[in-house]
Amino acid sequence: MWLGELIQPTDDPYILKLDVVKTDFLENRTFPTYLYFNPWEEKKSILVGTEGEVFDLYDLKDHRYIAKGQKGECRLEILPRSARVIVLIPAGVNRVEEVDGKRIINGVVIDYLNGREPE
């Protein structure tokens, strides 16, 4: 694996898009997941592309959807000196489960610590 496969630019030259799935050697069923870090002292907004497909954007830090049915590009705000980890879930999923603190969508775990206590 090359470092160039993990890191991609965004429309802000100091905010990079890191592909966290590329470093997950243990899991073969995942949705595209990216980390964005804002090094600035003020809130920034970047464009997130869905490459022509329709996706729902899920924020792993806040454990919630931040946008649904996005196609093309959408704006993502990042607070000063903070990060966001965003999962691109194909829009229109029909099976969402909560099991032992995990959020599972169509059989794929997207969030292991979703803020809820295990049952």
Secondary structure in CASP SS format (residue, H / E / C, confidence):
PFRMAT SS
TARGET T0000
AUTHOR 0000-0000-0000
METHOD secondary structure of the structure
MODEL  1
M C 1.00
W C 1.00
L H 1.00
G H 1.00
E H 1.00
L H 1.00
I E 1.00
Q E 1.00
P E 1.00
T C 1.00
D C 1.00
D C 1.00
P C 1.00
Y C 1.00
I C 1.00
L E 1.00
K E 1.00
L E 1.00
D E 1.00
V C 1.00
V H 1.00
K H 1.00
T H 1.00
D C 1.00
F C 1.00
L C 1.00
E C 1.00
N C 1.00
R C 1.00
T C 1.00
F C 1.00
P C 1.00
T E 1.00
Y E 1.00
L E 1.00
Y E 1.00
F E 1.00
N E 1.00
P C 1.00
W C 1.00
E C 1.00
E C 1.00
K C 1.00
K E 1.00
S E 1.00
I E 1.00
L E 1.00
V E 1.00
G E 1.00
T E 1.00
E E 1.00
G E 1.00
E E 1.00
V E 1.00
F E 1.00
D E 1.00
L E 1.00
Y E 1.00
D E 1.00
L C 1.00
K C 1.00
D C 1.00
H C 1.00
R E 1.00
Y E 1.00
I E 1.00
A E 1.00
K E 1.00
G E 1.00
Q E 1.00
K E 1.00
G E 1.00
E E 1.00
C E 1.00
R E 1.00
L E 1.00
E E 1.00
I E 1.00
L C 1.00
P C 1.00
R C 1.00
S E 1.00
A E 1.00
R E 1.00
V E 1.00
I E 1.00
V E 1.00
L E 1.00
I E 1.00
P E 1.00
A C 1.00
G C 1.00
V C 1.00
N C 1.00
R C 1.00
V E 1.00
E E 1.00
E E 1.00
V E 1.00
D C 1.00
G C 1.00
K E 1.00
R E 1.00
I E 1.00
I E 1.00
N C 1.00
G C 1.00
V E 1.00
V E 1.00
I E 1.00
D E 1.00
Y C 1.00
L C 1.00
N C 1.00
G C 1.00
R C 1.00
E C 1.00
P C 1.00
E C 1.00
END
